[in-house]
């Protein structure tokens, strides 16, 4: 699967059934080449003009299922928020 295919899918938290957003980027382990995190942008600031306040870095091990339209994850979002 290519990154452009992942970017088309919505990320949904299985814990509370909320849509987190779409995948913006991936973080790889340079030694093994394995994916470590899915990076999903947080909500925009005022009218999305001023960028984003934070992003979610979802560990790859928290992915439960990758379907044709969505990626299901089971994660506590507060623990995986990082400032941009």
Phi, psi and omega in degrees: 000139181264159179300320181297331176287324177292325182295338180279347185264143175277143176260123182239133179277120182292333184295314182237006177060030178260146176280124180274319181147199178252153179294129178259326185200170176233152173243129182253154169276118185295334182280316184264337182081007180275151177286132178259312184226147163266133179251120182239123180295144175282181179296151181286161175284204185308113178054023180059017181281322188263022178083203184239147181277324182208171175223158176261132175248098187267119180299141182299330180291345179273356178284126180266322184201140173245111182257185181293332183239337186224161172241118179268130177233158175234100188209148171273110188295329181296330181283339187247019176275137174224140178294144178279000000 
